[in-house]
Amino acid sequence: VLQAAGDDGSTTTTWQSDHPVATHVLGIGVGRWSVVEAALTSGPHGRSSVPTGLVSLAPARLDALDEAVEWLEGTLGAPYPFDTLGVQLVGPGATRAILEGQTLILADANMLGPGIPDCAWRGVVVHEVTHQWFGDSVGIGRWDEKWLSEGHATFYQRQWEAATGCDPTGLDGRMRAIYAGGQAARDAGGPPGRPRAPRFAYGGTIYDQGALALYALRQRVGTPTFEAIERGWLKRFADSTASTEDFITLASEDAGEDLRSFLADWLEGDDLPSMPGHPSWTSNAPGPSMRPTAVPGASP
């Protein structure tokens, strides 16, 4: 951050980044906040903005950032892609949204309160921090390919919830529940890689069905190959944008087989495909909400 004083008494502030900025998540906040700084053990410098009157409540919630980065770095096999990370907590009632900006998560300050379950808050933090890799470091080139960002964030959130016991059904159980409502989601909003209208951009069509496609890919190629695909994606397209076509091409290269038809069915087909390794799964019931431990009042 650079500041320069003008002859008229004004101050000009310039923000600079060592990385390209994903403009669809670029924002600025104006208000009375206190900056809470902390050296995260996981790598990035922690820098959050909290309404001044609520600073004393912040430490118990902000430690979720460190946990999320550490877990994601280990799971993804890729270092956190930026230098800083924080939460911008706005005054209660100012917004109901929870969403990621590059290096900064926007949330309502009510998230500091004891009424929000710990698993719910930490799961949301994992979701939003995942976006620092998927969506920010590797940006999306087109809005209708939003599954590349939200599908990944949902997949790793659900994986974290299963690994920590926050979702007692486990990852397979959660994916089975999502699969059960998969055809209904496609009938309503289209497949994850081809949503029918902009209004479906923040719903199960993109989030859960995108995560389900990634789970199906892991079932098809095996966990080691799937992890190699994810690492390759983050390395090859860091600080740039990429498309669904790029993902299919890279996945096919790393798997050593042509996955175009397989992934096209999952991402763009009107009919929900059969899940590899789970012939007993059927799609005949409403699926769960996009987050098993949703924060009350939160939007993606």
Secondary structure, DSSP 8 states (H G I E B T S, - for coil): -EEEE-TTS-EEEE---SS---GGG-----S-EEEEEEE-TTSSEEEEEEEGGGGGGSHHHHHHHHHHHHHHHHHHTS--SSSEEEEEEE-TTS--B-EEETTEEEEEGGGGSTTS-HHHHHHHHHHHHHHHHBTTTEEESSGGGTHHHHHHHHHHHHHHHHHHTSSTTHHHHHHHHHHHTHHHHHHHH--TTS-SSGGGTTSTTTHHHHHHHHHHHHHHH-HHHHHHHHHHHHHHTTTEEE-HHHHHHHHHHHHTS--HHHHHHHHH-SS----TT-TT----S----S-TT--TT-B-
